[in-house]
Amino acid sequence: MKAAKKFATQIEESVLKELKKFVKQEDRKISAVVTEALSEYLDKRKVRPAFRSAMNEVLDDNAELLERLAK
């Protein structure tokens, strides 16, 4: 992990509970998961809007199949 810088924010209580459960199950640190999630989110937002729209449509249309494959 690159050098980290502290910052403060607020998060919905239900999301924080899920995050804490997730990091415990994965044996990871909250900061690592938040950094990864934000990086992925920002990268996704950089993708051209037309491509993003088409990609989301394909993912939505195949959500059940993708979920089964993930198991």
N, C-alpha and C positions, 0 to 999 in steps of 0.2 A: 504494500500500500504506500502511496506517495505521502509526503508530509501533509498532515491534516491540520485544519484550522477550526477552532471552536465557533459555533454559532448557536443561537437559541431560536426556537420556533414553537408553535403550538400545533397539536394534532388531536383529532377526535379521540375520545377515550376508547371507543370500540376498536379503532384502528390500532391504537397503541397496545391494547390487550392482545390483539392478533399478532402484532409485530413481536411482542415479548414472547409469546408462545412459539412463534416461528423460530426466533433466534435461539431459543432454548433447545428446540428439537434439532436444529441444524448445527448446534454448537458454534455459533458465530456471534460476533459483536453487532449491536444495533448500528453503530456507526458504519460498519462495513456494508450491511444490508441497505441502509439508507443511501449511502454513496453509490452503490451499485444500481439501486432503483432509480435514483435521480439521474445518473449517467444514461441509463437506458431510456428514460423518459425524454431527456434532452436530445439524445441521438434520434429518437423516433420523431420528435417534433421538427427536426431538420430535413426530413424526407419531404420531397415535393408533395404538395397537397393532392394532386391528382393520383399519384402513385399510392399515397397513404389511404386515400378513399377507396381505391380498388383493392388494396391489401386488406383493409378492414372488412370490406364486403366479402371477400373470399374467406377470411377468418370467421366471420359471423355465419356464413353459409355452411361452413364445415366444423363448427364449434363442437358438435357432439362427437364427430369422428376424431378430431384432434384430442379431445378429452380422453377418449378411449385409448388412443395411441400413447398418451402420456402415462397411462397406468401400466 
